[in-house]
Amino acid sequence: MAILKRFFFALLTIVVTTITFGQNYNPASWEHTVEKISETDYKVILTVTLEEGYSIYSQYAIEEDGFAPQTYFEFKNQKGNYTLVGNTTEPDTKPKFDKLFGENVKKFNDQAIFTQQISLINPYFNKVVISAEYQTCNDERCILGDDTFKFNLDGTPVEEDLIDIDERSQKLSEELKLNVTGWDKYKKQDIEEKSNLSIFILGFLGGLIALLTPCVFPMIPLTVSFFTKSSGDSKKGLFNSVLYGFFIFLIYFLLSLPFHVLDSLDSGILNNISTNSTLNVIFFAIFLVFAFSFFGYFELTLPQSWSAKMDDKANKIGGVIGVFFMALTLAIVSFSCTGPILGGLLGSSLASDASATQLTMGMSGFGLALALPFTLFAMFPKWLNSLPKSGGWLNTVKVVLGFIELALALKFLSNADLVEHWGLLKREIFIGLWIIIGIGLILYLFGKIKFPHDGPLQKIGKGRMTTGILVVAFVIYLIPGLTNTKYANLKLLSGFPPPMFYSIYEKASECPLDLNCSKDWEEGLAKAKAENKPILLDFTGWACVNCRKMEEQVWSTSEVYDILSEKYVVISLYVDDKKELPKDEQFDYLRINGTVKNIETIGDKWGTLQTINFQNNSQPYYVLLNHDLELLNTTNAYEPNSDAYYEWLKIGLDNFEKKKSVSNFRFGN
């Protein structure tokens, strides 16, 4: 229960602080001192001083099921070093009723002193590390605080631990630095998140689909009617309805915030998540569960006590916070329908080399679509009469989504298969399984098969018929993908099936479009020098959707293909390749921020090379270089326009030829 309380109050705190404050504001300042009691015992004193009007809450709750915040201290390094003698003490104060939370609390104004006695187990121990998690609140808002205190018991200054790497690691790290020149001539391209809007739209569409499920759709008229009728003041009812919709949006927005923390710790962590084979297999299993849940074989629900507790709080607290808890109740109650769709959105975004910003865009789009009808119908209550009645069509939507979940599940298994080189889901096998799933959906839509929650099918409606015809067309479109012909390049699906060279058929090379590429930097550079050609350095990934789109939609055009195959040496470096490097090539790389990255796989090496030399970790990412590692044009990213991409390659080739002519003239060749 304590963990649940901490989670929900932290969520509520972020809601308020997101609206009212910048991230760095904190009305609490801390000091720490140590008093020696004996050779083994010490008293640690933590003093917090608060700005006027703010309070900090006790470590101990008055009401067992209350939602007022508590102050938590964690003594990080006590194991094997020292024990805590008794509990952490705090000022003695009487409980008071807190208007903000509607319950009795203990809280401290101006200043509070927390004291903890410790007894040493390890006589040589000196450095204490304590983390504090707390909230500081006034009558209107709360600020989340999280501080770490480090100090020595003997009073000497704390020296930060210095991280060092061995000579071999230093040497191998230096070899990753290419010393690329020409940045002054070709300014570093600011890689825009070109797919932000598309991911927002994808999330929005996901939210619209979620509205058509049995968990959400019936809630629209019920909730809107509650707000508009329960308040004697129609303006207040409208305001609460709009606020309700806003909080729905905000809750889904907030769910993306942890990914920003992960992204700030390591800029490549989201790519590592998206290409981690274990996680992809777990996603595969989860999506299978989602699919069978949509089919009606069982229900996926969060604990009923959660929704009951949120509903009770909404009724008990009232006001703005009460409306927030009502929105939170909707999110929990509708989880069995929104969870799989939201999981698909998150999983698909991660599988597309998304950044934390893109994930936020997707989640925000989802929340906006989910919140929109509650707000619009509150503004125009007469529209409620135009809503279709709930019925069997809602279950049909769920089953169709179940088939989509099955197809998405295969994508995650395919990601793991590609990065680990298992050879389980070659392109044609993947497409064949999609065809089987499509046939299953066709049989369902035309009433040939049924699922547990389906009632008798009286007739096939227009919507069902139209969807069935579209699925038939889609299956027919997939069939050429099973062949080894030029028609096997299903451009509309580029990025979803495995690449064309990952095939059951024998291919000329394991490179995109059978190009004679290199998958090693040193090997490719030597080849470019031997053939006297410029380099297209291609940072790509096995599980990179946009990389496949570029290869199958842009590189496959005749002009681009010809210039790549005849005029350039393509070096494709797969940053998600999980194949281990030989032991003598594995090393530790010391990042600028002082953390160490273990370079153990091929993908680790190429991903780090990209980050060091180009300060970028997105894929696809293209660089044109000559043999002296001088830029021939600006760097390039996802460019779906084949004409623009060809022109970019042509300018790079012209610059290479000019440089070569100058060199030949200079040396008299």
N, C-alpha and C positions, 0 to 999 in steps of 0.2 A: 504493500500500500504506500509506503514511504517513497519508493521509486516512482510509482504512478503519480503521486502528488508533486514530486520534484519535476517530472516531465511536463505535466500540464501547466504548472505554474510558470516554468521556464518558457513554455510556449506562449502563455498569456503575456508574460513580461516582454517577450520579443515583439508581440503585436503592438504593445503600447510604445515601446522604445523605438520601434521602426517608424512610427508616426511622428514622434515628438523630438527625438534626439539624434545626434550624430553618434557614431560608434565609439568614440573615445571619451565620452562624458561619464564621469563617475564621481558622485558626491561623497564617497568614502575614501579616507586616506589612512594607511596602516603604519604602525611602528612595532618593532619587536625587540625585546630585551631578554637577558638570561640572568637568573640569580642562582649561584652555586649554594646548595644546601649541605652537601657532604662530598666525599670523593666520588661517589657513584650517583648521587641524586641532584637534580637540577629543577628549577622552576622556570618554565617558558611563559613569557607574558606577551600577549598580542593586544595592542591597543588600537582601536579604530576611532577616528575623529570624523564627525559627520557635518555636512553643511546644514545651515539653518533650515528647519522645516522637514528634514529627512530623518527617518528612523531605520534602525537595523533590528531584525527579529531574533528572538531567542533560538537556541539550539533545540529547544524542547517544545512540542506542540501542546496546546491546552485541550483542543478538541481533536479527538482521534481521527475523525473523518473530515477535518477541516482542510481548507486549501490555502491558508496563509503560509507564506514561505518560512523556512527555517534556515539557520546558519549552520553550515557543515564544515568541520575541520578534518582533514585526512593527514595523518603522520606517515609520509611516504616510505621512509627507509628505516622503520623501526625493527623489522624482522631480523633477528639475530644480533641486533645492536642495542636495543633498549626496550623497556616495557613502559606502558602508561600506568601511572599510579592514580587510581580513581578516575572520575570523569573530568572533562574540561569545565571549570567553574566560570560563572558569569555574574554580573551584578544582580542583586536581589530586587525584583520589582513586582508589583502586583499586576495581575491580568487586567486588561481593559478591552472594551468592545471596539473593534476596528471597523469603521464604516466601509472601507474599501473592499473588505472581504466578508463583511457581515457576520463576524464571529469574534470570540474572545481570544486575545493574543497577549504574549509578552513581547514588548519591544523597547528599545533603548534610544534615547535622543541625545544629541550633542556628542557624547563619548561613551564608549563601552570597553571594559577590560576583560579579556578572556585569559584564564590561567590554567596551565596543565603541568603537573609534576611528572617527571620521567626518571627512570632508574636504569642505569647502564648495565648491560649484559657484557658487552665488548668493551674492555677497559681502554682500548685504543680508538674507540669511536669518537668523532668530533663534530662532523657536519650534519646538521638537522635540516630536513626539507619538509615543509608543511604547505598544503594547499588549502585555500579557503574558498568556499562557494556560498554566496549570500545574495540577498536582495536588499536594496535600500529604497524606501518608499516615502512619498508624501501623501497628501490627501487625494491626489489625482493620478499619480503614475508611480511605477516601480522601475528601478534600474538593476540589471543583472550584473553581479560582480564575480570575478574569478581571479584570485591572486595566488602567487606562489612565493613563499618565504624561504630563503636559504641563509643559514648563519652557523658560525662555529661556536661551540660551547666555551672555548677558551678565549673568546673575544677577538681573535685574529680575523683579518679580512678573508672573505671567501674567494678562493681562486676558482675561476671557471675551468672545467675539465677541457683540456686541449686535445683535440683529435688529430692523430697523425697517421700517415700511411707509410708502408715500407718503400724501399728504393725501387723495387721491381714495379710496384703499383704506380709510383711517380713516373717512371719511364714509360709505361704503357699508357698512362693518362696523357703524357705529353705528345705521344704519337697520334692521339685523337685530334690534336689541334692542327688544322690544315693551313692556317695563316692565309685565308682567302683574301685577295686584294680586289680593288676596283669599286669598293663601296662608295667612294667619293664621286665616281662617275655614274654609277647606277645605285641610287639611293635604295636603302633597304625597304622593301615593300611592306607596308602595314597590312598584314593579313587580316582582312575583315572577316567577321563571322558571317559569311554569306548565307549560311543556312539558318540563321536566327529566326527570320520570318517564317521560313518553311517549317521549322520545328514548332514555332508558336501555332501556326495553322494546324499542324499535325495534332498538337495537344488540344487545340480548340475542337477539332473534329472528333477526337477521342471523347471529349466532354459532352459533345452533342450526342454521340452514340450512347454514352452512359445514361443520358436523360431518357433514352428509350428503353430502359431496362425496368423490370418490375420493382426493383428496390428504390428507384428514384422517381419515376414518372408519376405514380399515385401521390407522392409527397407534395407535388407542386400545388394543386388546388387546395389540399388540406392545410398546408403551411401558410399560403397566402391568405386564405380565408381566416385563419386564426389571427394573423396580425391585423387584418383590416377590420375584423369584427370585435376583437377582444379589447380594443382601445376605444374609449368614447370619443377621442379626438382623432378624426380621420387623418389629419396631417401627421400626428404622432405615429399612427399605424403605418402610414406610408414611409415615414422616416425609419421606423424599425425594420420594415421589409427591405428597404434599400440597404440598411446597415447589415441585415442578415445575409443578403447577397454578397456584400463586400467582405464579410468575415469568411464566407465559404471560399471566395477567391483567395483571401489572405492565408487561410489554412493550407491550401495546396501550394501556394507560393513559399510558405515557410518550410514545407517539407523538403524543398530543394536546397535550403541553406547549408546543411551539413556538407554537401558536396563542395561548396566554396571553401570550407575549412580544409577539406582534403586537398583541394586544388592548390591552396596557398602553401600547404606543407611540402607538396611535390607536384610540380607542374605536369608531370607525366603520369600521375597516379590514376586519372580517369582512363587513360589509354591502357594502363596496366590492368585495371578492373575489366575493361571491355574485352581484353584479349586473354585474360586468365582462364586457362582451360577448365580448372576445377569449378570456378564460378559459372562458366558457361554451361557446364554439365548440370550444375545445380539449377540454373535458370531453365534449362531444358526440362528437368524433372518438375519444377514448379509450374511451368506452363502446361505440362501434361495434366497436372492436378487441376489447374484453372479450367482447362478444356472440359474435363469430365465433370467438374462442378457446373459449368454452363450447360452441359448435356442433361443435368438434372439427377445425376446418380448420388450426389450428396451436396450439402450446403457448406460453403466457406463463410464462417461468421466470426467476428471478434467476440470475446466473452460478453454475455448479456449484461453482466454486472457493470461493465464499462459504460454501456449506453444508458443503463438505469441510473448510474451515478451522475452522468453528465446531464440527463434529463432532470434529475432531482435538483442539481445545482442550478440549472437554468430557471426552474420554477422558484427556487428558494432565494436566489440572489436578485434577479430582476435587473432592470436597467441595461446599460451597454454590456456589462459583463455577462448578464443573463442571456442576452441575444447571442453573444459569442459562444456560450456553452450550448445554445440551441443549434448553432451552425456546426459545432463540434459533434453534437449528437447525430446530426444528419450524416456527417462524414463517417462516423463509426457504424451507424445502422446500415448505410448503403454500401459498406465495404465488400460484401459478397458479390456485388455487381461491378462496383468501380475498381476494386482491387486488381482484378485481372487486366482491365483496360489500362489502368494506371501503371501496372507492372509492365505491360507491353510497351507503353510509352517510354518508361524509364529504361527498360532493357534495350529497346530499339535505338534510343538516343545514345546509350553507352556503346552499343555495337557500331555506331556511326562515328566514333572518335569525337564525341561531343565534349565541349568544355562545360564547366559549371554554369556559365552564363546561358548556354544553350539548354541545359537541363532546366534552369529556372524559367526560360521562355516556354518550354514545353509544359511544365507544371502550371505556369501562370495561364497559358491558353486553356488547359483542361479546367482549371478552377473558374475562369471567366465564363466558359460555356456552361458549366454546371450552375453558376450563380445567376446568369442572365435571365432565365425565365422567371425566377422568383422575384427579381426586381421589376421586370417588364409587366408581369401580370399584377403586381402590387400597384404599379402606376396606372394600369388600364384593366381594372378588375372585370370589365365586361368581356374581355378576351377569353376569360376562363370558360365561357360557354362554348367557345369554338374548339376546345381541346377534345380530341377523340377519347372515348371511354376506354378504360383499361380492359384488357381481354387477352385472348390466346396469342394475339400478334406480338405481345411483349415477350412471351416465352419463345416464339419463333426467332426474335431478335437475339435472345440469349444463346440459342442453339447455333445460329449462324456465327456468332462470336466464338463459340466453342471450336468450330472448324477453323476459324482464323487463328485462334490460339494454338491449335495443332500445327498449322503451317509455320507460325512464328517459333514454336518450340524447335522445329528442325533447323531453323536459322542459328540458334544458339549451339546446338550440337555440331552444326557445320563449322562454326567459329572455332570450337575446341579441336575438331578434326583437322582443320587447316593449319592452325598454329603448332599442333603436335605432330602433324604429318602421319596420322593414323591410316589414312586411305579408306576410311569407312564410307564417307558420303561424297563420292566423286560427283561431278556436276550432273551427269545423266541419272544417277541414282536419286539425287536430291530432287531433280525435276520430276522423275517418275513417281516419287512419293507425293509430291504436290498434286500430280495428276490424279492419284488415287484419292487423296483428300477432297479434291474438286469433284470427283465422281460421287463420293459419299454425300457431299453437300447437295449435288444435283438430285440424287435419289431422295434426300430428305425434303427438299423444296417441292418436289413433285409428288410427295406423299407415299413414296415406296418404302421408306423406313420411318420409324417413330422412336421417340425417347420418352423416359418415364413421366414427364410432366405434360406431354402432349395429349390433348383431347382428340375426339373424333374429327377428322378433316372432312367437312361437308363439301367444300369446293376450294379450288385453288384461286386465291384472290389475285388482283392485278399486281400488287406489290411482290407477292411470292413468285408469280409467273415471270415478271420482269427480272427479278433477281436471278431466277433459275436460268433464264436465257443468257444473261450476262456471264454467269458462271460457266455455262456450256461454251460460250465464245472464248472465255479465258482458258479453259482446258484445251480447246482446239489450238489456241495460240501457243500453248506449252509444248505440244507434241513434236514440232521440229527440233526442240531443244534436246531430244533424245538421239538425234542423228549426228553424224560427223560431217555435215555439209555446211555451206556458207549461211544457211538459214538457221543454224543452231544458235547464232548470236541473238538472244532475245533482249534487244536493246531496251525495251520498256521495263525490264526487270533487272537491269544492270546493277550489280552490287548485292543482290539478294542470293541468287545461286552462287556456288563456288566459281572461280574463274575458269575460263574455257580451257586453259592448259592443264587444269586439275581434272583429268578426264579418264574414262575407261578406255578410250581410244589412244593409240600411240601418236605422240606429237613430236614435231621436229625439235622442240626445246621446251624447257619448263619456264619460259618467259611469256609475258603477255603477247598474244597474236603471233606466237612463234618467232618473235624477234630474237636476234642473237645478242642477248643482254648478258651482263655480268652481275653476280649477286655478292661480289666482294669488292671493296673499294680499291685495294692495292692491285688486284688483278685487273679491274676495269681501267685504272689509270695507266697501267703498263700497256694494255691493249690499245687505248686511245693514242698513246705515243707511237706505238708500232705502226698503227694505221694512219697516223697523222690526221685524226679527226677530233672535232670538239666533243665535249662530254655533256650528256644530259644526266644529271644526278637526280635520281627519282627516289625520294623517301616515301615508302609505301608500306602496306601492311596486308597480311593474309586476310584479316577480318575487316578491312577498310572498305566500306560501301562506296564512298566517293572515288576511291582509287579504281574500283572496278568500273564505275560509270565513265571515268576518264578513258580507261583503256578500251572499253567496248563501244563507247559512243563517239569519242574524239580521236583517239589513236587509230581507230579502225577506218577512218575516212581516208580516201586514196592519197590525198596530198600529204596529210600528216604522216601516214604510214610510210610513204615513200621516202620522205626526208629523214625519218627516224631510222629506217632500215639501211639507207644508203649513205647518209651524210653524217650521222652521229654515232657515238658509242654510248649506249644506254647502260647506266649502272643503277640497278634497282636494289635498294637496301631496305629489307623488311624489318621494321622496328618492333614487330610483335612476334618475331620468330623465336620459339621457345627451345630450339635445339641448343644444347649446352656447348659452350666453347671447350676446347681441350683444356685440361687443368692448367697447363703452363701459359695459357692465354687469358685465364680468369684473373681479375684483379679488383682492387678497391679504388673507386674514384671519389675524391674529396670535392664536394660541391662548394660553391662560393659561400653558401649560408652555413657552412661548417658541418653539415651532415655528410654521411658516407653512403654512396650507392655501390652495391655489389654488382660488378659486371660479370655475370655468370653465363648468360646466353647470347646468341648472335643478336637478338633483338635489343638486349641491353646495350650492346656495343654501338649498334647503328643509331639507336635512339639518343644515346649520349653524344655521339658525334654530331648529330643534327642540332641538339640543344647548345653544345659548346660553340659551334661555328656559325650558326645562323639564328641563335636565340629564338628558336621556334620548335614546337613539338607537335604540330598538326600534320596530318596526312590527307591527301597527297600534297607534297611540297617539292617543287622542281627548281633546279639550279643549273644554269648553263655556264660551263667553265672551259678555259683552254688548258694546255698542259702545264702552264705555270700557275695554275689555280687562280686565274684572274677572271672575274665576272665578265660575261659576254652580253648580258642583259639583266634587267631586274629579275628578282626571284618571282616565281609564279606559284599559285595554289590551285584550287578547284576552279577550272575555267571551262564551263560546258559548251562554249562557243568554239567550234572547230576552226573557223576562219581566223578568229583572234589568236588562237593557240598556234596555228600555222605561221601567222605573221610574227609572233613572238619567237618561234624557232628560226624563222628566216632571218630576222634581224641578228640573232645570235650567231648564225652561220656566216652572215656577211661580215660581222665584226671579227670573227675568227680568221676569215680569209684576208681581211685587211691587215690584221696583226701578223699573219704569216707572210704576207707580201713584204711588209716592212722589215721583218727579220731576214728574209731571203736577200733583200736589197742590201741590208746592213752587212751581212756576212758574205756577199758576193756569190750567192747560190743562184 
